[in-house]
Amino acid sequence: MGRKHKDFPREAGESGEVRKLKDTIRRLVSDNKKLVAENQNLKAAFQKTTNFIQSKFDKIPVQEVLDLIKDKKKKKILTLDPECVKCHSTDLNILVVPGKEIHICKNCNHREINVFDT
């Protein structure tokens, strides 16, 4: 046998329709609070991303960035000093092998291999 739901007494003789509307209002208010909180988080993340991008491209001319975006076949490093992807350290060992370039971080030993098209 299934579980039987408890019937709660109606306040001031309200009908089932009024109860449904009140439940709907309560649900919409809670949904609104969740969406407002999510919106604030997304705005903060967007601001953080914008600040990061501005800090990375502040010394590089805009025309050079646009040229790099248009020419997807070329691989260029946009930063002046290469840095580790994991710990953002600029202390790297760079090994140049024909057709490849290997970046090894001295702090966290993270390795990244850049393959060049010939």
C-alpha positions, 0 to 999 in steps of 0.5 A: 500500500502506498503512503497516504498524504496528510490533509492539512486544514484549510486556513479561513476556509480557503478553496483549493484554487487559492491554496494552489495559487499561494503555492505557486507564488511561494515557488516563484518567489524562491525561484526568483531568489535563486535566479538573482543569486545566480545572476550575481555569481555570473556577473562576478565571474564575467567581471573577473574574466574581463579583468583577466583578459585586460591584464593579459592584452594590455601590452599587446596592440589591438590590431595584432590581437585581431590579426591573430584571431583572423589567422587561425592557422598560425600559432603565436603566443600572445603573452610576452613571457610564456607562463604555466597553465596550471600555476601561472609561473613564468619560470619555465624550461623550454625545449625545442625539438624539430616540429615541437616545443615543450614547456616544463614548469619548474614549480609544478612540473606541468608539461605542455607540448606545442606542435607546429604545422610545417 
